Amino acid sequence: MSETIKHYLRDFIYILKEEHQKLKEQSNNSEFDEGSKFTYYKVLELMKNQAESFDIDLELIGFHDYEKYIEANEGTGHNKR
């Protein structure tokens, strides 16, 4: 897999997870926001399942980078979205 594709997938997954998290943290979501939140979840789940089906290492495409960043910066103020 080319480096460009790896970086594209890593960034795309990170952005999807970040947007999903923003919606999860909001209170009083509209029906549209609730639908968007579900859609982010389903797209991420589909990407994960497809990567596994094609034997693509999830670490290679940064599938867990967002969670690692949040965990590493928890309590430091550096995980502001």
C-alpha positions, 0 to 999 in steps of 0.5 A: 500500500502506498504511503499516500493511501495510508496517510489518506486513510489515517486522516479520513478515519481520524476525522470521522472518529473526531466528528462522531465524538463531537456528536456523542458529546453534544446534548439535545441532538436534533434528529438529523444529528442523531442520524449523523452520529449513527452514520459515522458509527456505521461507516467506521464499522464498515471500514473496520470490517472491510480492512479486516476482510482484506487482511489490512492491519488496522494499525497500518491505517491508523484505525486506533490513532484517535483513541490513542491521542485522546488517551495520551492527552487525557487531563492535559488539556491537549485533547480539546476538539 
